Amino acid sequence: MPALIDTGASRTVLTPDAIQRVELPLIQYARMSRAGGMDDKVAVHVASIKFTNQKLAPIHVLEVFCCELPTQPVQCLIGRDILSQWLFVYNGKTGDWWVEEENAVIFIEPPDDIFG
């Protein structure tokens, strides 16, 4: 599915349509802050992510938040939970970007303070 790299997002987010389409299991609810306010509760699902157009290791276990992305033509925002596993480089002058990974991880541990 189309995705957008969002360096401002601490967590990876998928739209409700994307979550329903791939039938991700719901594991809990959590509060999520975002630009423009705070959602009371959002669904948290467990997912596996494979980057089919890139030579990157898949991430087999990852918690993703479910949230509408009304002004985006994408179904996924890749957040810092995934980006923290890579060296992500963006060249603003040329618009080029690339990802390097030395030690691929298959599980991303959720932050301790995410659920309260």
N, CA, C and O atoms as a GROMACS GRO file, in nm:
protein
  464
    1MET      N    1   0.084  -0.117   0.000
    1MET     CA    2   0.000   0.000   0.000
    1MET      C    3   0.089   0.124   0.000
    1MET      O    4   0.200   0.120   0.053
    2PRO      N    5   0.042   0.232  -0.057
    2PRO     CA    6   0.120   0.355  -0.057
    2PRO      C    7   0.144   0.404   0.086
    2PRO      O    8   0.055   0.401   0.170
    3ALA      N    9   0.267   0.447   0.112
    3ALA     CA   10   0.304   0.495   0.244
    3ALA      C   11   0.384   0.624   0.232
    3ALA      O   12   0.440   0.655   0.127
    4LEU      N   13   0.385   0.698   0.341
    4LEU     CA   14   0.459   0.824   0.349
    4LEU      C   15   0.551   0.816   0.470
    4LEU      O   16   0.508   0.778   0.578
    5ILE      N   17   0.676   0.852   0.452
    5ILE     CA   18   0.768   0.859   0.565
    5ILE      C   19   0.738   0.988   0.640
    5ILE      O   20   0.740   1.096   0.582
    6ASP      N   21   0.710   0.976   0.769
    6ASP     CA   22   0.672   1.091   0.852
    6ASP      C   23   0.767   1.099   0.971
    6ASP      O   24   0.747   1.031   1.072
    7THR      N   25   0.870   1.181   0.958
    7THR     CA   26   0.969   1.192   1.066
    7THR      C   27   0.911   1.257   1.190
    7THR      O   28   0.972   1.250   1.297
    8GLY      N   29   0.795   1.321   1.179
    8GLY     CA   30   0.730   1.381   1.294
    8GLY      C   31   0.641   1.285   1.372
    8GLY      O   32   0.597   1.316   1.482
    9ALA      N   33   0.615   1.168   1.316
    9ALA     CA   34   0.529   1.069   1.381
    9ALA      C   35   0.614   0.972   1.462
    9ALA      O   36   0.707   0.911   1.410
   10SER      N   37   0.582   0.959   1.590
   10SER     CA   38   0.660   0.865   1.672
   10SER      C   39   0.620   0.721   1.644
   10SER      O   40   0.700   0.630   1.663
   11ARG      N   41   0.496   0.700   1.600
   11ARG     CA   42   0.445   0.565   1.574
   11ARG      C   43   0.397   0.553   1.430
   11ARG      O   44   0.357   0.652   1.368
   12THR      N   45   0.400   0.433   1.377
   12THR     CA   46   0.348   0.405   1.245
   12THR      C   47   0.196   0.397   1.252
   12THR      O   48   0.140   0.338   1.345
   13VAL      N   49   0.128   0.458   1.154
   13VAL     CA   50  -0.017   0.469   1.152
   13VAL      C   51  -0.070   0.411   1.022
   13VAL      O   52  -0.014   0.436   0.915
   14LEU      N   53  -0.178   0.335   1.030
   14LEU     CA   54  -0.250   0.288   0.914
   14LEU      C   55  -0.394   0.336   0.920
   14LEU      O   56  -0.448   0.357   1.029
   15THR      N   57  -0.455   0.355   0.804
   15THR     CA   58  -0.595   0.397   0.800
   15THR      C   59  -0.685   0.279   0.837
   15THR      O   60  -0.645   0.164   0.826
   16PRO      N   61  -0.808   0.309   0.881
   16PRO     CA   62  -0.903   0.201   0.910
   16PRO      C   63  -0.927   0.110   0.788
   16PRO      O   64  -0.939  -0.012   0.804
   17ASP      N   65  -0.933   0.168   0.668
   17ASP     CA   66  -0.952   0.086   0.548
   17ASP      C   67  -0.836  -0.011   0.527
   17ASP      O   68  -0.858  -0.127   0.492
   18ALA      N   69  -0.714   0.036   0.548
   18ALA     CA   70  -0.597  -0.050   0.531
   18ALA      C   71  -0.598  -0.163   0.634
   18ALA      O   72  -0.569  -0.278   0.600
   19ILE      N   73  -0.630  -0.131   0.757
   19ILE     CA   74  -0.633  -0.232   0.862
   19ILE      C   75  -0.741  -0.336   0.834
   19ILE      O   76  -0.719  -0.456   0.854
   20GLN      N   77  -0.856  -0.291   0.787
   20GLN     CA   78  -0.963  -0.385   0.755
   20GLN      C   79  -0.926  -0.472   0.635
   20GLN      O   80  -0.954  -0.592   0.634
   21ARG      N   81  -0.863  -0.412   0.534
   21ARG     CA   82  -0.828  -0.485   0.413
   21ARG      C   83  -0.732  -0.600   0.441
   21ARG      O   84  -0.745  -0.708   0.382
   22VAL      N   85  -0.636  -0.579   0.531
   22VAL     CA   86  -0.539  -0.686   0.560
   22VAL      C   87  -0.572  -0.760   0.690
   22VAL      O   88  -0.496  -0.846   0.734
   23GLU      N   89  -0.687  -0.727   0.749
   23GLU     CA   90  -0.741  -0.798   0.866
   23GLU      C   91  -0.640  -0.808   0.981
   23GLU      O   92  -0.610  -0.917   1.030
   24LEU      N   93  -0.588  -0.692   1.023
   24LEU     CA   94  -0.494  -0.690   1.134
   24LEU      C   95  -0.567  -0.710   1.266
   24LEU      O   96  -0.671  -0.650   1.288
   25PRO      N   97  -0.513  -0.794   1.354
   25PRO     CA   98  -0.580  -0.816   1.483
   25PRO      C   99  -0.567  -0.695   1.576
   25PRO      O  100  -0.460  -0.635   1.588
   26LEU      N  101  -0.677  -0.662   1.641
   26LEU     CA  102  -0.681  -0.557   1.742
   26LEU      C  103  -0.623  -0.613   1.871
   26LEU      O  104  -0.659  -0.723   1.914
   27ILE      N  105  -0.531  -0.536   1.934
   27ILE     CA  106  -0.474  -0.585   2.060
   27ILE      C  107  -0.509  -0.496   2.178
   27ILE      O  108  -0.509  -0.544   2.292
   28GLN      N  109  -0.538  -0.368   2.155
   28GLN     CA  110  -0.576  -0.279   2.265
   28GLN      C  111  -0.610  -0.141   2.210
   28GLN      O  112  -0.607  -0.118   2.089
   29TYR      N  113  -0.642  -0.050   2.300
   29TYR     CA  114  -0.666   0.090   2.265
   29TYR      C  115  -0.567   0.177   2.340
   29TYR      O  116  -0.522   0.142   2.449
   30ALA      N  117  -0.532   0.291   2.280
   30ALA     CA  118  -0.437   0.382   2.344
   30ALA      C  119  -0.471   0.525   2.304
   30ALA      O  120  -0.539   0.549   2.204
   31ARG      N  121  -0.421   0.619   2.382
   31ARG     CA  122  -0.434   0.761   2.346
   31ARG      C  123  -0.323   0.794   2.249
   31ARG      O  124  -0.211   0.744   2.259
   32MET      N  125  -0.356   0.881   2.155
   32MET     CA  126  -0.257   0.921   2.056
   32MET      C  127  -0.263   1.072   2.039
   32MET      O  128  -0.370   1.127   2.015
   33SER      N  129  -0.149   1.137   2.050
   33SER     CA  130  -0.145   1.280   2.022
   33SER      C  131  -0.097   1.299   1.880
   33SER      O  132  -0.018   1.221   1.827
   34ARG      N  133  -0.147   1.407   1.818
   34ARG     CA  134  -0.107   1.438   1.681
   34ARG      C  135  -0.125   1.586   1.658
   34ARG      O  136  -0.187   1.656   1.738
   35ALA      N  137  -0.072   1.634   1.549
   35ALA     CA  138  -0.090   1.775   1.515
   35ALA      C  139  -0.238   1.806   1.508
   35ALA      O  140  -0.314   1.734   1.442
   36GLY      N  141  -0.280   1.911   1.575
   36GLY     CA  142  -0.419   1.948   1.574
   36GLY      C  143  -0.500   1.895   1.690
   36GLY      O  144  -0.620   1.919   1.697
   37GLY      N  145  -0.437   1.822   1.782
   37GLY     CA  146  -0.513   1.776   1.897
   37GLY      C  147  -0.477   1.637   1.943
   37GLY      O  148  -0.376   1.579   1.902
   38MET      N  149  -0.562   1.583   2.031
   38MET     CA  150  -0.539   1.452   2.088
   38MET      C  151  -0.664   1.368   2.067
   38MET      O  152  -0.775   1.413   2.097
   39ASP      N  153  -0.648   1.247   2.016
   39ASP     CA  154  -0.760   1.154   2.006
   39ASP      C  155  -0.778   1.087   2.140
   39ASP      O  156  -0.680   1.053   2.206
   40ASP      N  157  -0.903   1.067   2.183
   40ASP     CA  158  -0.928   1.001   2.310
   40ASP      C  159  -0.877   0.859   2.309
   40ASP      O  160  -0.801   0.819   2.398
   41LYS      N  161  -0.917   0.783   2.211
   41LYS     CA  162  -0.872   0.645   2.201
   41LYS      C  163  -0.856   0.609   2.054
   41LYS      O  164  -0.939   0.645   1.971
   42VAL      N  165  -0.750   0.538   2.025
   42VAL     CA  166  -0.733   0.482   1.892
   42VAL      C  167  -0.704   0.334   1.908
   42VAL      O  168  -0.648   0.290   2.008
   43ALA      N  169  -0.741   0.258   1.808
   43ALA     CA  170  -0.716   0.114   1.810
   43ALA      C  171  -0.569   0.088   1.780
   43ALA      O  172  -0.509   0.155   1.696
   44VAL      N  173  -0.513  -0.010   1.850
   44VAL     CA  174  -0.375  -0.053   1.827
   44VAL      C  175  -0.382  -0.196   1.774
   44VAL      O  176  -0.447  -0.282   1.834
   45HIS      N  177  -0.316  -0.219   1.662
   45HIS     CA  178  -0.317  -0.349   1.596
   45HIS      C  179  -0.174  -0.401   1.585
   45HIS      O  180  -0.079  -0.323   1.591
   46VAL      N  181  -0.161  -0.531   1.570
   46VAL     CA  182  -0.029  -0.589   1.548
   46VAL      C  183  -0.016  -0.616   1.398
   46VAL      O  184  -0.112  -0.660   1.333
   47ALA      N  185   0.103  -0.589   1.343
   47ALA     CA  186   0.123  -0.600   1.199
   47ALA      C  187   0.261  -0.653   1.167
   47ALA      O  188   0.352  -0.650   1.251
   48SER      N  189   0.275  -0.701   1.047
   48SER     CA  190   0.404  -0.731   0.986
   48SER      C  191   0.415  -0.641   0.863
   48SER      O  192   0.317  -0.621   0.791
   49ILE      N  193   0.532  -0.586   0.841
   49ILE     CA  194   0.550  -0.495   0.728
   49ILE      C  195   0.665  -0.543   0.643
   49ILE      O  196   0.775  -0.569   0.692
   50LYS      N  197   0.638  -0.553   0.514
   50LYS     CA  198   0.740  -0.591   0.417
   50LYS      C  199   0.751  -0.480   0.314
   50LYS      O  200   0.649  -0.431   0.264
   51PHE      N  201   0.871  -0.440   0.284
   51PHE     CA  202   0.895  -0.331   0.190
   51PHE      C  203   0.930  -0.392   0.054
   51PHE      O  204   1.047  -0.417   0.024
   52THR      N  205   0.828  -0.417  -0.026
   52THR     CA  206   0.845  -0.495  -0.149
   52THR      C  207   0.928  -0.426  -0.256
   52THR      O  208   0.990  -0.493  -0.338
   53ASN      N  209   0.932  -0.294  -0.256
   53ASN     CA  210   1.010  -0.223  -0.359
   53ASN      C  211   1.150  -0.186  -0.313
   53ASN      O  212   1.225  -0.123  -0.387
   54GLN      N  213   1.185  -0.224  -0.193
   54GLN     CA  214   1.316  -0.192  -0.138
   54GLN      C  215   1.382  -0.322  -0.089
   54GLN      O  216   1.314  -0.420  -0.060
   55LYS      N  217   1.512  -0.321  -0.081
   55LYS     CA  218   1.585  -0.437  -0.029
   55LYS      C  219   1.606  -0.418   0.120
   55LYS      O  220   1.718  -0.404   0.167
   56LEU      N  221   1.495  -0.420   0.194
   56LEU     CA  222   1.498  -0.401   0.338
   56LEU      C  223   1.439  -0.524   0.404
   56LEU      O  224   1.349  -0.589   0.350
   57ALA      N  225   1.491  -0.556   0.521
   57ALA     CA  226   1.438  -0.670   0.595
   57ALA      C  227   1.295  -0.640   0.639
   57ALA      O  228   1.264  -0.527   0.676
   58PRO      N  229   1.209  -0.740   0.636
   58PRO     CA  230   1.073  -0.719   0.686
   58PRO      C  231   1.074  -0.704   0.838
   58PRO      O  232   1.164  -0.753   0.906
   59ILE      N  233   0.973  -0.637   0.889
   59ILE     CA  234   0.953  -0.627   1.033
   59ILE      C  235   0.832  -0.716   1.062
   59ILE      O  236   0.722  -0.688   1.016
   60HIS      N  237   0.854  -0.822   1.138
   60HIS     CA  238   0.751  -0.923   1.156
   60HIS      C  239   0.651  -0.890   1.266
   60HIS      O  240   0.537  -0.936   1.259
   61VAL      N  241   0.690  -0.814   1.366
   61VAL     CA  242   0.596  -0.778   1.473
   61VAL      C  243   0.612  -0.630   1.503
   61VAL      O  244   0.720  -0.583   1.538
   62LEU      N  245   0.502  -0.559   1.489
   62LEU     CA  246   0.503  -0.414   1.509
   62LEU      C  247   0.363  -0.373   1.551
   62LEU      O  248   0.265  -0.420   1.493
   63GLU      N  249   0.353  -0.286   1.650
   63GLU     CA  250   0.223  -0.230   1.686
   63GLU      C  251   0.199  -0.105   1.603
   63GLU      O  252   0.284  -0.016   1.598
   64VAL      N  253   0.083  -0.097   1.538
   64VAL     CA  254   0.048   0.019   1.457
   64VAL      C  255  -0.082   0.080   1.509
   64VAL      O  256  -0.170   0.009   1.559
   65PHE      N  257  -0.092   0.210   1.496
   65PHE     CA  258  -0.212   0.281   1.537
   65PHE      C  259  -0.307   0.292   1.418
   65PHE      O  260  -0.263   0.299   1.303
   66CYS      N  261  -0.436   0.293   1.446
   66CYS     CA  262  -0.539   0.309   1.344
   66CYS      C  263  -0.592   0.452   1.351
   66CYS      O  264  -0.639   0.496   1.456
   67CYS      N  265  -0.584   0.524   1.240
   67CYS     CA  266  -0.625   0.664   1.240
   67CYS      C  267  -0.659   0.706   1.098
   67CYS      O  268  -0.594   0.664   1.002
   68GLU      N  269  -0.760   0.790   1.085
   68GLU     CA  270  -0.794   0.848   0.954
   68GLU      C  271  -0.683   0.943   0.911
   68GLU      O  272  -0.628   1.016   0.993
   69LEU      N  273  -0.651   0.941   0.783
   69LEU     CA  274  -0.555   1.034   0.724
   69LEU      C  275  -0.628   1.107   0.611
   69LEU      O  276  -0.604   1.080   0.494
   70PRO      N  277  -0.719   1.201   0.646
   70PRO     CA  278  -0.812   1.255   0.548
   70PRO      C  279  -0.750   1.332   0.432
   70PRO      O  280  -0.807   1.334   0.323
   71THR      N  281  -0.638   1.395   0.452
   71THR     CA  282  -0.582   1.476   0.345
   71THR      C  283  -0.464   1.409   0.276
   71THR      O  284  -0.392   1.473   0.199
   72GLN      N  285  -0.443   1.280   0.302
   72GLN     CA  286  -0.328   1.210   0.246
   72GLN      C  287  -0.373   1.106   0.142
   72GLN      O  288  -0.473   1.038   0.162
   73PRO      N  289  -0.300   1.095   0.032
   73PRO     CA  290  -0.330   0.990  -0.067
   73PRO      C  291  -0.259   0.858  -0.034
   73PRO      O  292  -0.230   0.779  -0.123
   74VAL      N  293  -0.232   0.836   0.093
   74VAL     CA  294  -0.162   0.715   0.137
   74VAL      C  295  -0.244   0.646   0.245
   74VAL      O  296  -0.334   0.706   0.304
   75GLN      N  297  -0.213   0.519   0.269
   75GLN     CA  298  -0.281   0.444   0.374
   75GLN      C  299  -0.191   0.418   0.494
   75GLN      O  300  -0.235   0.356   0.592
   76CYS      N  301  -0.067   0.463   0.488
   76CYS     CA  302   0.028   0.435   0.596
   76CYS      C  303   0.124   0.551   0.613
   76CYS      O  304   0.178   0.604   0.516
   77LEU      N  305   0.145   0.590   0.739
   77LEU     CA  306   0.253   0.683   0.773
   77LEU      C  307   0.360   0.601   0.845
   77LEU      O  308   0.333   0.542   0.949
   78ILE      N  309   0.479   0.599   0.790
   78ILE     CA  310   0.590   0.528   0.854
   78ILE      C  311   0.651   0.622   0.956
   78ILE      O  312   0.706   0.727   0.921
   79GLY      N  313   0.642   0.584   1.083
   79GLY     CA  314   0.689   0.669   1.192
   79GLY      C  315   0.829   0.634   1.239
   79GLY      O  316   0.897   0.548   1.184
   80ARG      N  317   0.869   0.706   1.344
   80ARG     CA  318   1.004   0.687   1.397
   80ARG      C  319   1.024   0.551   1.462
   80ARG      O  320   1.138   0.510   1.482
   81ASP      N  321   0.916   0.478   1.494
   81ASP     CA  322   0.934   0.344   1.547
   81ASP      C  323   1.004   0.256   1.444
   81ASP      O  324   1.088   0.173   1.481
   82ILE      N  325   0.973   0.272   1.317
   82ILE     CA  326   1.043   0.199   1.211
   82ILE      C  327   1.171   0.271   1.172
   82ILE      O  328   1.276   0.208   1.157
   83LEU      N  329   1.164   0.405   1.156
   83LEU     CA  330   1.282   0.481   1.113
   83LEU      C  331   1.400   0.464   1.210
   83LEU      O  332   1.515   0.473   1.168
   84SER      N  333   1.371   0.442   1.338
   84SER     CA  334   1.479   0.427   1.436
   84SER      C  335   1.563   0.302   1.412
   84SER      O  336   1.670   0.288   1.471
   85GLN      N  337   1.516   0.212   1.328
   85GLN     CA  338   1.590   0.090   1.297
   85GLN      C  339   1.685   0.110   1.179
   85GLN      O  340   1.764   0.020   1.148
   86TRP      N  341   1.678   0.223   1.114
   86TRP     CA  342   1.754   0.250   0.992
   86TRP      C  343   1.839   0.376   1.004
   86TRP      O  344   1.822   0.455   1.096
   87LEU      N  345   1.928   0.392   0.909
   87LEU     CA  346   1.988   0.522   0.880
   87LEU      C  347   1.910   0.573   0.760
   87LEU      O  348   1.922   0.520   0.649
   88PHE      N  349   1.829   0.676   0.781
   88PHE     CA  350   1.747   0.735   0.675
   88PHE      C  351   1.811   0.867   0.635
   88PHE      O  352   1.833   0.954   0.720
   89VAL      N  353   1.840   0.882   0.507
   89VAL     CA  354   1.906   1.003   0.458
   89VAL      C  355   1.820   1.066   0.349
   89VAL      O  356   1.778   1.000   0.254
   90TYR      N  357   1.794   1.196   0.365
   90TYR     CA  358   1.720   1.272   0.264
   90TYR      C  359   1.808   1.387   0.217
   90TYR      O  360   1.854   1.467   0.299
   91ASN      N  361   1.830   1.397   0.088
   91ASN     CA  362   1.906   1.506   0.029
   91ASN      C  363   1.807   1.609  -0.023
   91ASN      O  364   1.746   1.590  -0.128
   92GLY      N  365   1.790   1.717   0.051
   92GLY     CA  366   1.693   1.819   0.016
   92GLY      C  367   1.723   1.889  -0.116
   92GLY      O  368   1.631   1.935  -0.183
   93LYS      N  369   1.851   1.897  -0.156
   93LYS     CA  370   1.886   1.965  -0.280
   93LYS      C  371   1.841   1.887  -0.402
   93LYS      O  372   1.799   1.945  -0.502
   94THR      N  373   1.849   1.755  -0.394
   94THR     CA  374   1.814   1.673  -0.510
   94THR      C  375   1.680   1.602  -0.495
   94THR      O  376   1.623   1.555  -0.593
   95GLY      N  377   1.630   1.594  -0.371
   95GLY     CA  378   1.508   1.520  -0.346
   95GLY      C  379   1.529   1.370  -0.334
   95GLY      O  380   1.432   1.295  -0.318
   96ASP      N  381   1.653   1.327  -0.341
   96ASP     CA  382   1.684   1.185  -0.328
   96ASP      C  383   1.681   1.143  -0.182
   96ASP      O  384   1.705   1.224  -0.092
   97TRP      N  385   1.651   1.017  -0.158
   97TRP     CA  386   1.655   0.961  -0.024
   97TRP      C  387   1.699   0.816  -0.032
   97TRP      O  388   1.686   0.752  -0.136
   98TRP      N  389   1.751   0.766   0.078
   98TRP     CA  390   1.788   0.625   0.084
   98TRP      C  391   1.787   0.578   0.228
   98TRP      O  392   1.790   0.657   0.323
   99VAL      N  393   1.783   0.447   0.242
   99VAL     CA  394   1.780   0.382   0.372
   99VAL      C  395   1.893   0.282   0.378
   99VAL      O  396   1.916   0.208   0.283
  100GLU      N  397   1.962   0.282   0.490
  100GLU     CA  398   2.064   0.179   0.515
  100GLU      C  399   2.027   0.108   0.644
  100GLU      O  400   1.983   0.171   0.740
  101GLU      N  401   2.045  -0.022   0.646
  101GLU     CA  402   2.023  -0.098   0.768
  101GLU      C  403   2.140  -0.192   0.788
  101GLU      O  404   2.178  -0.267   0.697
  102GLU      N  405   2.198  -0.188   0.908
  102GLU     CA  406   2.309  -0.277   0.938
  102GLU      C  407   2.261  -0.403   1.005
  102GLU      O  408   2.292  -0.514   0.960
  103ASN      N  409   2.186  -0.388   1.111
  103ASN     CA  410   2.134  -0.502   1.187
  103ASN      C  411   1.983  -0.499   1.180
  103ASN      O  412   1.919  -0.426   1.255
  104ALA      N  413   1.927  -0.579   1.092
  104ALA     CA  414   1.782  -0.582   1.076
  104ALA      C  415   1.716  -0.636   1.201
  104ALA      O  416   1.765  -0.731   1.263
  105VAL      N  417   1.604  -0.575   1.239
  105VAL     CA  418   1.526  -0.623   1.353
  105VAL      C  419   1.396  -0.681   1.301
  105VAL      O  420   1.345  -0.640   1.196
  106ILE      N  421   1.342  -0.776   1.374
  106ILE     CA  422   1.215  -0.834   1.332
  106ILE      C  423   1.103  -0.800   1.428
  106ILE      O  424   0.987  -0.831   1.403
  107PHE      N  425   1.137  -0.735   1.540
  107PHE     CA  426   1.037  -0.697   1.639
  107PHE      C  427   1.071  -0.560   1.690
  107PHE      O  428   1.187  -0.534   1.726
  108ILE      N  429   0.974  -0.470   1.695
  108ILE     CA  430   0.998  -0.337   1.749
  108ILE      C  431   0.923  -0.328   1.882
  108ILE      O  432   0.800  -0.336   1.886
  109GLU      N  433   0.996  -0.312   1.989
  109GLU     CA  434   0.939  -0.302   2.124
  109GLU      C  435   0.866  -0.169   2.140
  109GLU      O  436   0.923  -0.064   2.111
  110PRO      N  437   0.741  -0.172   2.185
  110PRO     CA  438   0.670  -0.045   2.207
  110PRO      C  439   0.733   0.033   2.322
  110PRO      O  440   0.787  -0.028   2.414
  111PRO      N  441   0.727   0.166   2.317
  111PRO     CA  442   0.782   0.246   2.425
  111PRO      C  443   0.709   0.219   2.557
  111PRO      O  444   0.589   0.188   2.556
  112ASP      N  445   0.779   0.230   2.670
  112ASP     CA  446   0.723   0.202   2.802
  112ASP      C  447   0.607   0.294   2.836
  112ASP      O  448   0.511   0.250   2.900
  113ASP      N  449   0.613   0.420   2.794
  113ASP     CA  450   0.512   0.518   2.837
  113ASP      C  451   0.395   0.530   2.740
  113ASP      O  452   0.314   0.621   2.753
  114ILE      N  453   0.384   0.441   2.642
  114ILE     CA  454   0.282   0.458   2.541
  114ILE      C  455   0.142   0.427   2.594
  114ILE      O  456   0.045   0.487   2.548
  115PHE      N  457   0.130   0.337   2.689
  115PHE     CA  458  -0.001   0.301   2.741
  115PHE      C  459  -0.008   0.341   2.887
  115PHE      O  460   0.085   0.314   2.964
  116GLY      N  461  -0.118   0.404   2.925
  116GLY     CA  462  -0.122   0.449   3.062
  116GLY      C  463  -0.248   0.437   3.131
  116GLY      O  464  -0.258   0.474   3.248
   0.00000   0.00000   0.00000
